[in-house]
Amino acid sequence: MPNPDVVLITKADCHLCSAARAAVDRVTAGLGIGWREQSVDDDAELRERFAEEIPVVLVDGVQRDFWKIDEVRLERTLRRALGRPV
């Protein structure tokens, strides 16, 4: 089973984004998977789609959380995607 695609959508000068980066990093590191970051500053389509919800976590293209990342919920979501016990 391939690893889920975890993307954190951020923007410059976003105080919530720093906390979200740390949360996503903790959860994914604990599961041994990677993640990537995309900035709405570099992508007009993302900026329009998520304008008021930054930061946003996507798992396999599906929005799973925004603003304050719930680490427990994110870990459950990723465990399911990995086929691991929740």
Secondary structure, DSSP 4 states (H G I P E B T S, - for coil): -PPP-EEEEE-TT-HHHHHHHHHHHHHHHHHT---EEEEGGG-HHHHHHHTTT-SEEEETTEEEEESS--HHHHHHHHHHHHT---
